[in-house]
Amino acid sequence: MYRIDTATKEVIQIDTGGADLTSGDGILLDGRTLYVVQNEQELIVPIELSSDYLSGTAGDAFTEDAFMYPTTIATYDDRLLAVNSQFGAQESGNSELPFNVSNMPLPEQAQSSVGESDLPETGGVSSVLLAFCLMLAGLSIPAAVYAIRRLGSSRST
C-alpha cells in the first residue's frame, strides 16, 4: 500500500508491519482507521494508521455471513456498507439476484476514533453516492431507493 503526496507527487510505501493485504480491493479511510476489503477472502482488515499516515498496525480481520465477494466499502452513520459483487459466481452464471450491499456495525475500536483526524469532514456518504454504489452492484434505481429507505429505518434498531 502506498501514500501519494498530492502536492509533491511523492509516492511512499506505507509500513503495515507485514500485514497480508492480498486481494485488497476497496479501501475506506475513516479517521485514522483504514479499512481494506479483501474480496476473494471475504474479509475486511482494519489498519490503525499513525498520525503521519506512513505506518499502521493491522487489527483483526472480520467478515459478515452475507458477504459474497465484497468489493467497495463506505460508511453511513456508525455502519459499514460493502458492495457484494459476486465476481466468483458471475463467471459460472450462478449469481444471486438482485445484487446487494452488506450492512454491518462499525467495529467498536473504530467507533471511538471516528472524527479524530486532521482530514476534512465530508459529512458521510450521500444518498446519491449510496444509490450509485447500489446500482453498480446491479440493483435497479427503484431497488436502490428501497434499499436506502430500509437502511434508514434499520438504523433506529
C-alpha positions as CSV (number, residue, x, y, z in Angstrom):
1,M,0.0,0.0,0.0
2,Y,1.2,3.5,-0.8
3,R,0.6,7.1,0.1
4,I,0.9,9.7,-2.6
5,D,1.5,13.3,-1.6
6,T,-0.7,15.2,-4.0
7,A,1.3,18.4,-3.7
8,T,4.8,16.9,-4.4
9,K,3.6,13.7,-6.2
10,E,6.0,11.7,-3.9
11,V,5.0,8.1,-3.6
12,I,5.8,6.5,-0.2
13,Q,5.1,2.9,0.8
14,I,3.0,2.6,4.0
15,D,4.6,0.3,6.5
16,T,1.8,-2.1,7.7
17,G,4.1,-4.3,9.6
18,G,3.9,-7.1,7.1
19,A,0.1,-7.4,7.2
20,D,-1.2,-9.6,4.4
21,L,-3.5,-7.5,2.3
22,T,-3.7,-9.9,-0.6
23,S,-6.7,-9.2,-2.9
24,G,-7.2,-5.8,-1.4
25,D,-10.0,-4.2,-3.4
26,G,-12.0,-1.4,-1.8
27,I,-10.4,0.9,0.8
28,L,-12.0,3.3,3.2
29,L,-10.3,5.9,5.4
30,D,-12.4,6.7,8.5
31,G,-10.4,9.0,10.9
32,R,-7.1,7.2,11.1
33,T,-8.6,3.7,10.5
34,L,-8.1,2.4,7.0
35,Y,-10.4,-0.5,6.1
36,V,-9.1,-2.8,3.4
37,V,-11.7,-5.1,1.7
38,Q,-10.1,-8.4,0.7
39,N,-12.6,-9.5,-1.9
40,E,-11.6,-13.1,-2.5
41,Q,-11.1,-13.9,1.2
42,E,-14.4,-12.0,2.1
43,L,-12.6,-10.1,4.9
44,I,-12.2,-6.5,6.0
45,V,-8.9,-5.7,7.6
46,P,-8.8,-2.5,9.8
47,I,-5.5,-0.7,9.9
48,E,-4.8,1.9,12.6
49,L,-2.6,4.5,10.9
50,S,0.0,6.7,12.5
51,S,-0.5,10.5,12.7
52,D,1.6,10.9,9.5
53,Y,-0.2,8.1,7.7
54,L,3.2,6.5,6.9
55,S,2.7,3.4,9.0
56,G,0.0,1.4,10.6
57,T,-1.0,-1.7,12.6
58,A,-3.4,-4.2,11.2
59,G,-6.2,-5.2,13.6
60,D,-8.2,-8.5,13.5
61,A,-9.8,-9.1,10.1
62,F,-13.6,-9.5,10.3
63,T,-16.3,-10.8,8.0
64,E,-20.0,-10.9,7.6
65,D,-22.1,-14.0,6.7
66,A,-23.8,-12.1,3.9
67,F,-20.5,-11.3,2.1
68,M,-20.4,-12.5,-1.5
69,Y,-17.0,-11.3,-2.9
70,P,-17.2,-7.8,-1.3
71,T,-15.5,-5.0,-3.3
72,T,-16.1,-1.4,-2.4
73,I,-16.9,-0.1,1.0
74,A,-18.5,3.0,2.6
75,T,-19.7,4.3,6.0
76,Y,-23.1,5.6,6.8
77,D,-23.5,6.8,10.4
78,D,-22.0,4.0,12.5
79,R,-22.4,1.4,9.9
80,L,-20.1,-0.2,7.2
81,L,-21.6,-0.9,3.8
82,A,-19.9,-3.3,1.5
83,V,-21.0,-4.0,-2.1
84,N,-21.3,-7.7,-2.8
85,S,-20.0,-8.1,-6.4
86,Q,-20.4,-11.9,-6.6
87,F,-17.5,-11.9,-9.1
88,G,-16.8,-15.6,-8.4
89,A,-20.4,-16.5,-9.0
90,Q,-20.8,-14.3,-12.1
91,E,-18.2,-16.3,-14.1
92,S,-20.2,-19.5,-13.5
93,G,-23.6,-17.8,-14.1
94,N,-24.7,-18.6,-10.5
95,S,-25.0,-15.1,-9.1
96,E,-27.9,-14.4,-6.8
97,L,-30.1,-11.6,-8.0
98,P,-30.6,-8.9,-7.0
99,F,-27.1,-7.9,-6.1
100,N,-26.9,-6.4,-2.6
101,V,-24.9,-4.4,-0.1
102,S,-24.0,-5.9,3.3
103,N,-24.8,-3.6,6.2
104,M,-22.9,-4.1,9.5
105,P,-21.9,-2.1,12.5
106,L,-18.5,-0.4,12.7
107,P,-16.2,-2.4,14.9
108,E,-16.1,-0.9,18.4
109,Q,-12.4,0.2,18.3
110,A,-13.2,2.2,15.2
111,Q,-16.3,3.9,16.6
112,S,-14.2,5.6,19.2
113,S,-11.8,7.0,16.6
114,V,-14.4,8.5,14.3
115,G,-13.7,12.2,13.9
116,E,-10.2,12.0,15.5
117,S,-8.5,13.0,12.3
118,D,-7.0,16.1,10.7
119,L,-8.7,15.2,7.5
120,P,-11.6,17.4,6.4
121,E,-15.1,16.3,7.5
122,T,-17.0,15.1,4.4
123,G,-20.4,14.5,6.0
124,G,-20.5,10.8,5.3
125,V,-22.0,9.1,2.3
126,S,-24.7,11.0,0.4
127,S,-27.8,9.2,-0.7
128,V,-26.8,9.8,-4.3
129,L,-23.4,8.1,-3.8
130,L,-25.0,5.2,-2.0
131,A,-27.6,4.8,-4.7
132,F,-24.8,4.9,-7.3
133,C,-22.9,2.1,-5.4
134,L,-26.1,0.1,-5.2
135,M,-26.7,0.4,-8.9
136,L,-23.1,-0.6,-9.6
137,A,-23.9,-3.7,-7.6
138,G,-26.6,-4.5,-10.1
139,L,-29.7,-3.0,-8.4
140,S,-32.2,-1.0,-10.4
141,I,-33.0,2.6,-9.4
142,P,-36.2,1.6,-7.6
143,A,-34.4,-1.2,-5.7
144,A,-31.6,1.2,-4.7
145,V,-34.1,3.7,-3.4
146,Y,-35.9,0.9,-1.5
147,A,-32.5,-0.3,0.0
148,I,-31.7,3.3,1.1
149,R,-35.1,3.6,2.8
150,R,-34.7,0.2,4.5
151,L,-31.2,1.2,5.7
152,G,-32.6,4.5,7.1
153,S,-35.3,2.6,9.0
154,S,-32.9,-0.1,10.3
155,R,-30.6,2.5,11.9
156,S,-33.1,3.1,14.7
157,T,-33.0,-0.5,15.8
